Amino acid sequence: MSLSAIQKMNFLQQMKITRRGGAAVDWTAGANFNIFQVQGDAVLVVNLFGIVTTLMGAGAAVPQYTFTPTGGAAVGMSAAMATIATDVAGSVYVWDGVTATIPAPAAQIGWADSAEAGWNGDPGILPVGIIRITNAVVCDAGVVDYYICYIPCSPGSQVIAL
């Protein structure tokens, strides 16, 4: 095994994953909802994605990943998506680490489909704060589970589901 392979393996062994189970009430208010909170110290975000578990249904929800650092103003982590009203269970929304990119959904879970919407950007460092979905449009139904893969920047760093 090469030195770079060993270094990469050691780096990835530090990675943690937090899951935030979705609920239909997330979308019915047609407003912002928090999904994760960075606590303690900064984290290096390796991946952030959502998986639709229940058909989104009527309503033209147009979500956007945003981040609000503690004591700061909200900043877009991505561009707003096109309507997700027709996205079926298994659709995957992957944030690629680029603020101007729209998280395009893959049609269903599965290596061939989800790989098309894989991680293309660089990992991002987030300080203490809140990751949320900004959405101004009511959606009648639908559930999305969100996942964040991250590496703590210090022993006190963690991400919790909200």
Summary of the structure (lengths in Angstrom):
residues: 162
radius of gyration: 15.9
end to end distance: 40.1
largest distance: 52.3
contacts: 505
relative contact order: 0.35
helix: 14%
strand: 38%
